[in-house]
Amino acid sequence: MCLFALTLKYLEAEQTMIGIKQVCQWGKENHLAFIHLWRVIFYFFCKH
């Protein structure tokens, strides 16, 4: 049971890492869109 829970936690962590890597990869490929998105967010928060 304990081993199963640890395995589940490990798989969850691995999925999270894959997700983060995918976001990083997307960020590299679409860095201009990423910068634009941040500008919009930043502008929105500065205005309000």
Phi and psi restraints in degrees (range 20) as a CNS / XPLOR table:
assign (resid 1 and name C) (resid 2 and name N)
       (resid 2 and name CA) (resid 2 and name C) 1.0 -62.9 20.0 2
assign (resid 2 and name N) (resid 2 and name CA)
       (resid 2 and name C) (resid 3 and name N) 1.0 -42.2 20.0 2
assign (resid 2 and name C) (resid 3 and name N)
       (resid 3 and name CA) (resid 3 and name C) 1.0 -63.2 20.0 2
assign (resid 3 and name N) (resid 3 and name CA)
       (resid 3 and name C) (resid 4 and name N) 1.0 -40.1 20.0 2
assign (resid 3 and name C) (resid 4 and name N)
       (resid 4 and name CA) (resid 4 and name C) 1.0 -61.4 20.0 2
assign (resid 4 and name N) (resid 4 and name CA)
       (resid 4 and name C) (resid 5 and name N) 1.0 -44.5 20.0 2
assign (resid 4 and name C) (resid 5 and name N)
       (resid 5 and name CA) (resid 5 and name C) 1.0 -62.8 20.0 2
assign (resid 5 and name N) (resid 5 and name CA)
       (resid 5 and name C) (resid 6 and name N) 1.0 -42.3 20.0 2
assign (resid 5 and name C) (resid 6 and name N)
       (resid 6 and name CA) (resid 6 and name C) 1.0 -63.7 20.0 2
assign (resid 6 and name N) (resid 6 and name CA)
       (resid 6 and name C) (resid 7 and name N) 1.0 -41.1 20.0 2
assign (resid 6 and name C) (resid 7 and name N)
       (resid 7 and name CA) (resid 7 and name C) 1.0 -62.5 20.0 2
assign (resid 7 and name N) (resid 7 and name CA)
       (resid 7 and name C) (resid 8 and name N) 1.0 -41.9 20.0 2
assign (resid 7 and name C) (resid 8 and name N)
       (resid 8 and name CA) (resid 8 and name C) 1.0 -62.4 20.0 2
assign (resid 8 and name N) (resid 8 and name CA)
       (resid 8 and name C) (resid 9 and name N) 1.0 -44.3 20.0 2
assign (resid 8 and name C) (resid 9 and name N)
       (resid 9 and name CA) (resid 9 and name C) 1.0 -61.5 20.0 2
assign (resid 9 and name N) (resid 9 and name CA)
       (resid 9 and name C) (resid 10 and name N) 1.0 -41.9 20.0 2
assign (resid 9 and name C) (resid 10 and name N)
       (resid 10 and name CA) (resid 10 and name C) 1.0 -62.8 20.0 2
assign (resid 10 and name N) (resid 10 and name CA)
       (resid 10 and name C) (resid 11 and name N) 1.0 -44.4 20.0 2
assign (resid 10 and name C) (resid 11 and name N)
       (resid 11 and name CA) (resid 11 and name C) 1.0 -64.5 20.0 2
assign (resid 11 and name N) (resid 11 and name CA)
       (resid 11 and name C) (resid 12 and name N) 1.0 -39.2 20.0 2
assign (resid 11 and name C) (resid 12 and name N)
       (resid 12 and name CA) (resid 12 and name C) 1.0 -62.6 20.0 2
assign (resid 12 and name N) (resid 12 and name CA)
       (resid 12 and name C) (resid 13 and name N) 1.0 -44.4 20.0 2
assign (resid 12 and name C) (resid 13 and name N)
       (resid 13 and name CA) (resid 13 and name C) 1.0 -62.4 20.0 2
assign (resid 13 and name N) (resid 13 and name CA)
       (resid 13 and name C) (resid 14 and name N) 1.0 -40.9 20.0 2
assign (resid 13 and name C) (resid 14 and name N)
       (resid 14 and name CA) (resid 14 and name C) 1.0 -65.1 20.0 2
assign (resid 14 and name N) (resid 14 and name CA)
       (resid 14 and name C) (resid 15 and name N) 1.0 -42.3 20.0 2
assign (resid 14 and name C) (resid 15 and name N)
       (resid 15 and name CA) (resid 15 and name C) 1.0 -61.7 20.0 2
assign (resid 15 and name N) (resid 15 and name CA)
       (resid 15 and name C) (resid 16 and name N) 1.0 -41.2 20.0 2
assign (resid 15 and name C) (resid 16 and name N)
       (resid 16 and name CA) (resid 16 and name C) 1.0 -62.5 20.0 2
assign (resid 16 and name N) (resid 16 and name CA)
       (resid 16 and name C) (resid 17 and name N) 1.0 -44.4 20.0 2
assign (resid 16 and name C) (resid 17 and name N)
       (resid 17 and name CA) (resid 17 and name C) 1.0 -62.4 20.0 2
assign (resid 17 and name N) (resid 17 and name CA)
       (resid 17 and name C) (resid 18 and name N) 1.0 -41.3 20.0 2
assign (resid 17 and name C) (resid 18 and name N)
       (resid 18 and name CA) (resid 18 and name C) 1.0 -61.6 20.0 2
assign (resid 18 and name N) (resid 18 and name CA)
       (resid 18 and name C) (resid 19 and name N) 1.0 -42.7 20.0 2
assign (resid 18 and name C) (resid 19 and name N)
       (resid 19 and name CA) (resid 19 and name C) 1.0 -60.2 20.0 2
assign (resid 19 and name N) (resid 19 and name CA)
       (resid 19 and name C) (resid 20 and name N) 1.0 -46.0 20.0 2
assign (resid 19 and name C) (resid 20 and name N)
       (resid 20 and name CA) (resid 20 and name C) 1.0 -62.4 20.0 2
assign (resid 20 and name N) (resid 20 and name CA)
       (resid 20 and name C) (resid 21 and name N) 1.0 -43.3 20.0 2
assign (resid 20 and name C) (resid 21 and name N)
       (resid 21 and name CA) (resid 21 and name C) 1.0 -63.1 20.0 2
assign (resid 21 and name N) (resid 21 and name CA)
       (resid 21 and name C) (resid 22 and name N) 1.0 -38.2 20.0 2
assign (resid 21 and name C) (resid 22 and name N)
       (resid 22 and name CA) (resid 22 and name C) 1.0 -65.0 20.0 2
assign (resid 22 and name N) (resid 22 and name CA)
       (resid 22 and name C) (resid 23 and name N) 1.0 -42.1 20.0 2
assign (resid 22 and name C) (resid 23 and name N)
       (resid 23 and name CA) (resid 23 and name C) 1.0 -63.3 20.0 2
assign (resid 23 and name N) (resid 23 and name CA)
       (resid 23 and name C) (resid 24 and name N) 1.0 -42.8 20.0 2
assign (resid 23 and name C) (resid 24 and name N)
       (resid 24 and name CA) (resid 24 and name C) 1.0 -62.6 20.0 2
assign (resid 24 and name N) (resid 24 and name CA)
       (resid 24 and name C) (resid 25 and name N) 1.0 -42.1 20.0 2
assign (resid 24 and name C) (resid 25 and name N)
       (resid 25 and name CA) (resid 25 and name C) 1.0 -63.1 20.0 2
assign (resid 25 and name N) (resid 25 and name CA)
       (resid 25 and name C) (resid 26 and name N) 1.0 -44.4 20.0 2
assign (resid 25 and name C) (resid 26 and name N)
       (resid 26 and name CA) (resid 26 and name C) 1.0 -62.1 20.0 2
assign (resid 26 and name N) (resid 26 and name CA)
       (resid 26 and name C) (resid 27 and name N) 1.0 -41.0 20.0 2
assign (resid 26 and name C) (resid 27 and name N)
       (resid 27 and name CA) (resid 27 and name C) 1.0 -61.7 20.0 2
assign (resid 27 and name N) (resid 27 and name CA)
       (resid 27 and name C) (resid 28 and name N) 1.0 -38.6 20.0 2
assign (resid 27 and name C) (resid 28 and name N)
       (resid 28 and name CA) (resid 28 and name C) 1.0 -68.5 20.0 2
assign (resid 28 and name N) (resid 28 and name CA)
       (resid 28 and name C) (resid 29 and name N) 1.0 -42.4 20.0 2
assign (resid 28 and name C) (resid 29 and name N)
       (resid 29 and name CA) (resid 29 and name C) 1.0 -72.7 20.0 2
assign (resid 29 and name N) (resid 29 and name CA)
       (resid 29 and name C) (resid 30 and name N) 1.0 -31.9 20.0 2
assign (resid 29 and name C) (resid 30 and name N)
       (resid 30 and name CA) (resid 30 and name C) 1.0 -123.2 20.0 2
assign (resid 30 and name N) (resid 30 and name CA)
       (resid 30 and name C) (resid 31 and name N) 1.0 42.7 20.0 2
assign (resid 30 and name C) (resid 31 and name N)
       (resid 31 and name CA) (resid 31 and name C) 1.0 -60.4 20.0 2
assign (resid 31 and name N) (resid 31 and name CA)
       (resid 31 and name C) (resid 32 and name N) 1.0 -31.5 20.0 2
assign (resid 31 and name C) (resid 32 and name N)
       (resid 32 and name CA) (resid 32 and name C) 1.0 -66.8 20.0 2
assign (resid 32 and name N) (resid 32 and name CA)
       (resid 32 and name C) (resid 33 and name N) 1.0 -42.8 20.0 2
assign (resid 32 and name C) (resid 33 and name N)
       (resid 33 and name CA) (resid 33 and name C) 1.0 -64.2 20.0 2
assign (resid 33 and name N) (resid 33 and name CA)
       (resid 33 and name C) (resid 34 and name N) 1.0 -38.2 20.0 2
assign (resid 33 and name C) (resid 34 and name N)
       (resid 34 and name CA) (resid 34 and name C) 1.0 -62.6 20.0 2
assign (resid 34 and name N) (resid 34 and name CA)
       (resid 34 and name C) (resid 35 and name N) 1.0 -45.8 20.0 2
assign (resid 34 and name C) (resid 35 and name N)
       (resid 35 and name CA) (resid 35 and name C) 1.0 -63.7 20.0 2
assign (resid 35 and name N) (resid 35 and name CA)
       (resid 35 and name C) (resid 36 and name N) 1.0 -43.2 20.0 2
assign (resid 35 and name C) (resid 36 and name N)
       (resid 36 and name CA) (resid 36 and name C) 1.0 -61.0 20.0 2
assign (resid 36 and name N) (resid 36 and name CA)
       (resid 36 and name C) (resid 37 and name N) 1.0 -42.9 20.0 2
assign (resid 36 and name C) (resid 37 and name N)
       (resid 37 and name CA) (resid 37 and name C) 1.0 -60.1 20.0 2
assign (resid 37 and name N) (resid 37 and name CA)
       (resid 37 and name C) (resid 38 and name N) 1.0 -44.2 20.0 2
assign (resid 37 and name C) (resid 38 and name N)
       (resid 38 and name CA) (resid 38 and name C) 1.0 -64.7 20.0 2
assign (resid 38 and name N) (resid 38 and name CA)
       (resid 38 and name C) (resid 39 and name N) 1.0 -37.7 20.0 2
assign (resid 38 and name C) (resid 39 and name N)
       (resid 39 and name CA) (resid 39 and name C) 1.0 -62.4 20.0 2
assign (resid 39 and name N) (resid 39 and name CA)
       (resid 39 and name C) (resid 40 and name N) 1.0 -44.0 20.0 2
assign (resid 39 and name C) (resid 40 and name N)
       (resid 40 and name CA) (resid 40 and name C) 1.0 -61.2 20.0 2
assign (resid 40 and name N) (resid 40 and name CA)
       (resid 40 and name C) (resid 41 and name N) 1.0 -46.3 20.0 2
assign (resid 40 and name C) (resid 41 and name N)
       (resid 41 and name CA) (resid 41 and name C) 1.0 -62.3 20.0 2
assign (resid 41 and name N) (resid 41 and name CA)
       (resid 41 and name C) (resid 42 and name N) 1.0 -46.8 20.0 2
assign (resid 41 and name C) (resid 42 and name N)
       (resid 42 and name CA) (resid 42 and name C) 1.0 -61.0 20.0 2
assign (resid 42 and name N) (resid 42 and name CA)
       (resid 42 and name C) (resid 43 and name N) 1.0 -46.3 20.0 2
assign (resid 42 and name C) (resid 43 and name N)
       (resid 43 and name CA) (resid 43 and name C) 1.0 -60.3 20.0 2
assign (resid 43 and name N) (resid 43 and name CA)
       (resid 43 and name C) (resid 44 and name N) 1.0 -45.8 20.0 2
assign (resid 43 and name C) (resid 44 and name N)
       (resid 44 and name CA) (resid 44 and name C) 1.0 -59.3 20.0 2
assign (resid 44 and name N) (resid 44 and name CA)
       (resid 44 and name C) (resid 45 and name N) 1.0 -45.7 20.0 2
assign (resid 44 and name C) (resid 45 and name N)
       (resid 45 and name CA) (resid 45 and name C) 1.0 -71.2 20.0 2
assign (resid 45 and name N) (resid 45 and name CA)
       (resid 45 and name C) (resid 46 and name N) 1.0 -32.8 20.0 2
assign (resid 45 and name C) (resid 46 and name N)
       (resid 46 and name CA) (resid 46 and name C) 1.0 -72.4 20.0 2
assign (resid 46 and name N) (resid 46 and name CA)
       (resid 46 and name C) (resid 47 and name N) 1.0 -30.6 20.0 2
assign (resid 46 and name C) (resid 47 and name N)
       (resid 47 and name CA) (resid 47 and name C) 1.0 -75.6 20.0 2
assign (resid 47 and name N) (resid 47 and name CA)
       (resid 47 and name C) (resid 48 and name N) 1.0 -27.8 20.0 2
